[in-house]
Amino acid sequence: MTINTSALRRRLGVAVAGAGAAAVLMTGAGLASAAPNHMMPGPSHSAPRVAGTNCTVVQVERALAKEDPALWNKINATPMRKKHFEQWLLMTPQQRKDKRAEFRKAHPQWKNHHKKFTPAEKAKMKAVKDRVIATCSQF
C-alpha cells in the first residue's frame, strides 16, 4: 500500500491544529498550569491505522512526541485530549469538515481563532507535521 503523503499532511495538519484548538477550548486558562505528562505512547501493534497511511495512531503519536515534545505533552496531559486527538486522526476528511462546522456553530466566538497564529508559528506547525509524516513509519 502506498502512502498518500498529501492526504496525510492534511490530516496531520488538521489534527495538530485541531488538537491545539481543542486543548485550548477544553482547558482554557488551565492549560498553562497543567502538569506535563512525559509518558510515551504505548505499543503500536494494537493501534488502528491512520486512514490513507501505513502508520498507526500510536506511530504518529510517537513521532509527534519526538518532533514536538511540548505539543505532545499538551495532548497527552489528559485522557480526554488524547482521545480527541486520536479520534481526529481517524476521521475522514468529510467527518472532520462536519465536526469543524458543528463546532463553529456551537462556538461562534472561536470563529477567527486560527487567524491568531503568526506566519512563523504556521511555518513551525507545518515543519513539525512534515517531519511527523516523514518519520512515523519508523516508530
Order of alpha helices (4+ residues) and beta strands (2+ residues): alpha-alpha-alpha-alpha-alpha-alpha-alpha
